[in-house]
Amino acid sequence: MRPLEVYELPHCACCGQLVTWVVTTEVRKGRKLQFCSDNCARVYDSYLVPTYGEDHVLSLDRTVFAPD
């Protein structure tokens, strides 16, 4: 098995930062999103969703979704 490239590693659904240690996983629109902190989860709910709509989660990169 080959090591993952940086663009394949998990990223935060809010800020896009590479998540290397602690991951906060929360469900939005039936999808499990990864956040680098509880603060990013709050910013996602208070800024990104009101600004871009509930379907914003559908436009996110696959690296922000938690594996099932």
C-alpha positions as CSV (number, residue, x, y, z in Angstrom):
1,M,0.0,0.0,0.0
2,R,1.4,3.4,-0.9
3,P,1.4,6.4,1.4
4,L,-1.2,9.0,0.8
5,E,-0.3,12.3,-0.9
6,V,-1.1,15.6,0.9
7,Y,-4.1,16.2,-1.3
8,E,-5.5,12.8,-0.3
9,L,-5.1,13.3,3.5
10,P,-8.1,14.5,5.6
11,H,-8.8,18.3,5.6
12,C,-11.1,20.5,7.7
13,A,-14.5,21.1,6.1
14,C,-14.4,24.7,7.3
15,C,-10.9,26.1,7.0
16,G,-9.3,23.5,4.7
17,Q,-6.4,22.9,7.1
18,L,-4.7,19.5,7.0
19,V,-6.1,17.5,9.9
20,T,-3.2,15.5,11.3
21,W,-4.1,14.9,15.0
22,V,-7.5,15.5,16.6
23,V,-10.5,15.3,14.4
24,T,-14.0,16.5,15.3
25,T,-16.5,14.6,13.2
26,E,-20.1,15.9,12.9
27,V,-23.0,15.0,10.6
28,R,-24.4,17.7,8.2
29,K,-27.0,16.9,5.5
30,G,-26.5,13.2,6.2
31,R,-22.7,13.3,5.5
32,K,-20.0,13.0,8.2
33,L,-17.7,16.0,8.0
34,Q,-14.3,16.4,9.7
35,F,-13.3,19.6,11.5
36,C,-10.0,20.5,13.0
37,S,-11.7,22.0,16.1
38,D,-15.0,22.7,17.6
39,N,-14.6,26.4,16.7
40,C,-14.4,25.4,13.0
41,A,-17.6,23.5,13.3
42,R,-19.3,26.5,14.9
43,V,-18.0,28.8,12.1
44,Y,-19.3,26.3,9.5
45,D,-22.8,26.5,11.0
46,S,-22.8,30.2,11.7
47,Y,-21.1,31.5,8.6
48,L,-20.7,29.0,5.7
49,V,-24.2,27.5,5.8
50,P,-26.1,30.8,6.0
51,T,-23.8,32.3,3.3
52,Y,-23.7,29.5,0.9
53,G,-26.8,27.5,1.8
54,E,-27.6,24.0,3.2
55,D,-26.3,22.4,0.0
56,H,-22.8,23.8,0.4
57,V,-21.9,20.4,1.8
58,L,-22.4,18.8,-1.6
59,S,-19.7,21.0,-3.2
60,L,-16.9,20.1,-0.7
61,D,-13.9,18.0,-1.6
62,R,-13.9,14.3,-0.8
63,T,-11.0,14.8,1.8
64,V,-13.3,16.6,4.3
65,F,-15.6,13.6,4.7
66,A,-15.0,11.0,7.4
67,P,-14.5,7.5,6.2
68,D,-17.5,5.2,7.0
